[in-house]
Amino acid sequence: MANLRDFLFVLAISLIALNLGSVDASFLEHFDFSWGDKQDNVVGNGDDLQLALTYWSGSGIQTKHAFLFGSVEMLIKLVPGNSAGTVTAYYLSSTGPKHDEIDFEFLGNVTGEPYTVHTNVFTKGVGNKEQQFQLWFDPTTDYHNYTIHWNPREIVWFIDGLPIRVFKNYKSQGVDFPNKQGMWVFSSLWNANNWATQGGRVKIDWDCAPFMAKFKNFRPRACQWNGTASISKCAANTPDNWWTSPVYRNLNRRQIRQMKWVRKYYMIYNYCTDYRRFNWKMPTECSLQDYSLQEY
């Protein structure tokens, strides 16, 4: 009962804070179709996108411009039914072997089982910072808002306005942070038979194909990358760079309550508690505070 009361409290707050109707521009204006010939489709006024996965190909899109800091959000309706073995990805990434990356990946499952939300951070080509969650709603029956907020101090992953994870900038303590490479926004639907569902034990049922994921209302409120000059420009504490204002430097008390609720009831994997994986030599950030009300 306490779990339900907590859920209703958090849901009420998040719905007040969330504006699902905000639209910045169409997919045709923002994106190029990067792979999967004839497996994707923009409908309506260009604000609605469908990605498909069939036996011969998945599909993907990439923004025409890269960004450094700000916020990107998307409404997504995930693959319904038996989605085992599929991954719907929505992430920021630079290019090259030492790329930076911030991930949302949605790992499908057999009908009736919950989706797994996989998050990760890469800096200079190195990731290994996975945290996973199960959703507290059915993500296949309606659109939900998935937002990545990124500024010089922290990265925050939001679902329907609720923060689920924070990764702070602890470069001063030897932890790499993605703050010097512009990143494009990508989304894709692809075959991940070898790892997506129960470590690859449950495979795709191709009789259920084509698999379809739907997207709408992509909204980037971010600093456009224009080469290395953007490193200082996009991080500058100016009115135009709204993401650098004090209110975005740390989560507030209400947001911390929300995140603690999500992590208490719905987190299923945290690399910072996987001691065997790291042979008890844990990454530096695992001993540091990952969210705070205090300035630092």
C-alpha positions as CSV (number, residue, x, y, z in Angstrom):
1,M,0.0,0.0,0.0
2,A,2.9,2.4,0.8
3,N,4.3,1.6,-2.6
4,L,1.1,2.6,-4.3
5,R,0.7,5.8,-2.3
6,D,4.3,6.8,-3.1
7,F,3.6,6.0,-6.8
8,L,0.4,8.2,-6.9
9,F,2.2,11.0,-5.2
10,V,5.1,11.0,-7.6
11,L,2.8,10.5,-10.6
12,A,0.7,13.5,-9.7
13,I,3.8,15.7,-9.4
14,S,5.3,14.5,-12.6
15,L,2.1,15.0,-14.6
16,I,1.9,18.6,-13.4
17,A,5.5,19.3,-14.5
18,L,5.4,17.5,-17.8
19,N,4.2,19.2,-21.0
20,L,3.6,16.4,-23.5
21,G,2.3,18.8,-26.1
22,S,5.5,20.7,-26.8
23,V,6.7,20.4,-30.4
24,D,9.8,22.1,-31.7
25,A,10.0,20.9,-35.4
26,S,9.3,18.0,-37.6
27,F,11.4,14.8,-38.0
28,L,12.1,15.7,-41.7
29,E,13.6,19.0,-40.5
30,H,15.8,17.5,-37.8
31,F,16.7,14.0,-39.0
32,D,18.3,12.0,-41.8
33,F,17.4,8.4,-42.3
34,S,20.7,6.7,-41.6
35,W,20.0,3.1,-42.3
36,G,17.3,0.5,-43.0
37,D,16.0,1.3,-46.5
38,K,12.2,1.6,-46.5
39,Q,12.0,0.4,-42.9
40,D,11.0,3.8,-41.6
41,N,8.2,6.2,-42.3
42,V,7.3,9.8,-41.4
43,V,3.6,10.4,-41.2
44,G,1.2,13.2,-40.5
45,N,2.7,16.6,-40.7
46,G,6.2,15.2,-40.2
47,D,5.9,15.1,-36.4
48,D,5.3,11.3,-36.3
49,L,7.9,8.6,-37.1
50,Q,7.7,4.9,-37.3
51,L,10.7,2.6,-37.2
52,A,10.5,-1.1,-38.2
53,L,12.4,-4.2,-37.7
54,T,12.0,-7.2,-40.1
55,Y,14.1,-10.3,-40.7
56,W,16.2,-8.6,-43.2
57,S,16.8,-5.2,-41.5
58,G,16.2,-2.8,-38.7
59,S,16.1,1.0,-39.2
60,G,17.6,4.2,-37.7
61,I,17.7,8.0,-37.8
62,Q,20.3,10.6,-36.9
63,T,20.0,14.3,-36.4
64,K,21.5,16.6,-39.0
65,H,23.3,18.6,-36.3
66,A,25.3,17.7,-33.2
67,F,24.8,19.3,-29.8
68,L,26.8,20.1,-26.7
69,F,24.7,20.5,-23.6
70,G,21.0,21.2,-23.2
71,S,18.1,18.9,-23.3
72,V,16.6,16.5,-25.8
73,E,13.2,14.9,-25.4
74,M,11.1,12.5,-27.4
75,L,7.7,10.8,-27.0
76,I,8.0,7.1,-27.7
77,K,5.6,4.2,-28.0
78,L,7.6,0.9,-27.8
79,V,7.1,-2.3,-29.7
80,P,4.0,-4.1,-28.4
81,G,3.4,-7.8,-27.9
82,N,6.3,-10.2,-28.0
83,S,9.3,-7.9,-28.4
84,A,11.9,-10.3,-27.1
85,G,15.3,-9.9,-28.8
86,T,14.6,-6.3,-30.0
87,V,16.1,-3.1,-28.8
88,T,14.6,0.4,-29.4
89,A,17.5,2.8,-28.9
90,Y,17.4,6.6,-28.2
91,Y,20.8,8.1,-27.5
92,L,23.3,10.9,-28.0
93,S,26.7,10.0,-29.5
94,S,29.8,11.6,-31.1
95,T,31.8,9.7,-33.7
96,G,35.1,8.0,-33.8
97,P,36.9,5.3,-31.6
98,K,37.0,7.7,-28.6
99,H,33.4,8.7,-28.8
100,D,31.2,10.0,-26.0
101,E,27.7,8.6,-25.6
102,I,24.6,8.9,-23.4
103,D,22.1,6.0,-23.8
104,F,18.5,5.1,-23.4
105,E,18.0,1.6,-24.7
106,F,14.7,-0.3,-24.3
107,L,15.1,-4.1,-24.2
108,G,12.1,-6.0,-25.4
109,N,10.6,-9.1,-23.7
110,V,8.0,-11.8,-24.2
111,T,4.4,-10.7,-24.0
112,G,3.3,-9.6,-20.6
113,E,6.8,-9.2,-19.2
114,P,8.1,-5.7,-18.4
115,Y,10.5,-3.9,-20.7
116,T,14.0,-3.2,-19.3
117,V,15.4,0.4,-19.6
118,H,19.1,0.2,-20.1
119,T,21.2,3.4,-19.5
120,N,24.9,4.0,-20.0
121,V,27.5,6.7,-20.4
122,F,30.6,6.5,-22.6
123,T,33.6,8.9,-22.4
124,K,36.5,8.6,-24.8
125,G,35.1,5.3,-26.1
126,V,34.8,3.7,-22.6
127,G,31.4,2.8,-21.1
128,N,30.8,0.1,-18.5
129,K,28.5,2.4,-16.5
130,E,25.2,0.5,-16.9
131,Q,22.2,1.0,-14.8
132,Q,18.9,-0.8,-15.6
133,F,15.3,-0.3,-14.6
134,Q,11.9,-1.9,-15.2
135,L,9.1,0.5,-16.0
136,W,6.1,1.1,-13.7
137,F,3.7,1.4,-16.7
138,D,3.1,-0.4,-20.0
139,P,5.3,1.6,-22.5
140,T,3.5,0.0,-25.6
141,T,0.0,1.3,-25.1
142,D,0.7,5.0,-25.1
143,Y,3.5,7.5,-25.7
144,H,5.8,8.5,-22.9
145,N,8.3,11.2,-22.6
146,Y,12.0,10.3,-22.4
147,T,14.4,13.1,-21.8
148,I,18.2,13.4,-21.6
149,H,19.3,16.6,-19.8
150,W,23.1,17.3,-20.1
151,N,25.0,20.3,-18.8
152,P,28.6,21.0,-17.6
153,R,27.8,19.7,-14.1
154,E,25.7,16.6,-14.6
155,I,23.6,14.3,-16.9
156,V,20.1,13.4,-15.9
157,W,17.8,10.8,-17.4
158,F,14.1,11.5,-17.1
159,I,11.0,9.4,-17.8
160,D,7.7,11.3,-17.9
161,G,9.4,14.1,-15.9
162,L,10.8,11.7,-13.2
163,P,14.6,11.6,-12.9
164,I,15.8,8.0,-12.8
165,R,19.6,8.5,-12.9
166,V,22.2,11.2,-12.4
167,F,25.8,11.1,-13.6
168,K,27.8,14.0,-12.1
169,N,30.9,15.7,-13.5
170,Y,33.7,14.5,-11.2
171,K,36.6,15.3,-13.6
172,S,38.4,17.0,-10.8
173,Q,38.6,13.5,-9.1
174,G,39.7,11.7,-12.2
175,V,36.4,10.6,-13.6
176,D,35.9,11.3,-17.3
177,F,32.8,13.3,-18.2
178,P,31.5,14.0,-21.8
179,N,32.0,17.7,-22.2
180,K,34.3,18.3,-25.2
181,Q,32.6,16.5,-28.1
182,G,29.4,17.4,-29.9
183,M,26.9,14.5,-30.0
184,W,24.2,13.7,-32.5
185,V,20.8,12.3,-31.5
186,F,20.2,8.8,-32.8
187,S,17.2,6.5,-32.6
188,S,16.9,3.0,-34.0
189,L,15.1,-0.4,-33.8
190,W,17.4,-3.4,-34.2
191,N,18.0,-7.1,-33.7
192,A,19.8,-7.7,-30.4
193,N,19.2,-11.5,-30.2
194,N,22.5,-12.1,-28.6
195,W,22.0,-10.1,-25.5
196,A,18.7,-8.1,-25.2
197,T,16.3,-10.5,-23.5
198,Q,17.5,-12.5,-20.5
199,G,21.1,-12.3,-21.7
200,G,20.2,-13.6,-25.1
201,R,18.4,-16.7,-23.9
202,V,15.1,-15.6,-25.4
203,K,15.3,-15.0,-29.1
204,I,13.2,-13.0,-31.6
205,D,10.0,-14.7,-32.8
206,W,10.1,-13.6,-36.4
207,D,6.4,-14.7,-36.8
208,C,5.6,-11.5,-34.9
209,A,7.4,-9.3,-37.4
210,P,7.3,-6.6,-38.5
211,F,8.1,-5.0,-35.2
212,M,7.2,-1.3,-35.0
213,A,8.2,1.5,-32.6
214,K,6.6,4.9,-32.9
215,F,8.0,8.4,-32.1
216,K,6.7,11.9,-32.0
217,N,7.3,15.4,-30.7
218,F,11.1,15.4,-30.8
219,R,12.3,18.5,-29.0
220,P,15.9,19.6,-28.8
221,R,16.6,22.6,-26.6
222,A,20.3,22.4,-26.8
223,C,23.4,24.2,-27.9
224,Q,24.3,23.4,-31.5
225,W,27.9,22.1,-32.0
226,N,30.0,24.2,-34.3
227,G,33.5,22.7,-33.7
228,T,35.8,23.1,-30.8
229,A,34.8,26.8,-30.3
230,S,31.5,25.4,-28.9
231,I,33.3,23.8,-25.9
232,S,33.5,27.2,-24.2
233,K,30.5,28.8,-25.9
234,C,28.0,26.1,-24.9
235,A,29.3,25.9,-21.3
236,A,29.3,29.6,-20.7
237,N,27.1,30.8,-17.9
238,T,24.9,33.1,-20.0
239,P,21.1,33.7,-20.2
240,D,21.0,32.0,-23.6
241,N,22.6,28.9,-22.1
242,W,19.6,28.2,-19.8
243,W,21.0,24.7,-18.8
244,T,23.9,26.5,-16.9
245,S,21.5,28.4,-14.6
246,P,21.6,27.5,-10.9
247,V,18.3,25.7,-10.9
248,Y,19.7,23.0,-13.2
249,R,23.0,22.4,-11.3
250,N,21.5,19.9,-9.0
251,L,18.2,18.1,-8.5
252,N,15.9,19.8,-6.0
253,R,14.4,18.0,-3.0
254,R,11.2,17.0,-4.9
255,Q,13.3,15.5,-7.7
256,I,15.5,13.6,-5.3
257,R,12.4,12.1,-3.7
258,Q,11.1,11.0,-7.1
259,M,14.4,9.5,-8.1
260,K,14.8,7.6,-4.8
261,W,11.3,6.1,-5.3
262,V,12.2,4.9,-8.8
263,R,15.5,3.5,-7.8
264,K,14.1,1.8,-4.7
265,Y,11.3,-0.1,-6.5
266,Y,12.4,-0.3,-10.1
267,M,16.2,-0.4,-10.4
268,I,17.3,-4.0,-11.3
269,Y,21.0,-3.5,-12.1
270,N,23.6,-1.0,-10.9
271,Y,27.3,-1.3,-12.1
272,C,28.3,0.3,-8.8
273,T,27.1,-2.7,-6.8
274,D,28.5,-5.4,-9.2
275,Y,31.6,-6.1,-7.2
276,R,32.5,-9.3,-8.8
277,R,32.5,-7.7,-12.3
278,F,35.1,-5.3,-11.2
279,N,37.0,-7.7,-8.9
280,W,36.2,-5.4,-6.0
281,K,38.2,-2.6,-7.6
282,M,35.2,-0.3,-8.1
283,P,35.1,2.7,-10.5
284,T,36.0,5.9,-8.7
285,E,32.6,7.5,-9.1
286,C,30.9,4.6,-7.2
287,S,32.3,6.0,-3.9
288,L,31.2,9.6,-4.7
289,Q,27.8,11.1,-4.2
290,D,25.7,10.8,-7.4
291,Y,23.2,13.5,-6.5
292,S,23.1,16.3,-4.0
293,L,21.3,19.4,-2.8
294,Q,24.6,21.2,-2.3
295,E,26.7,23.1,-4.7
296,Y,30.1,21.6,-5.5
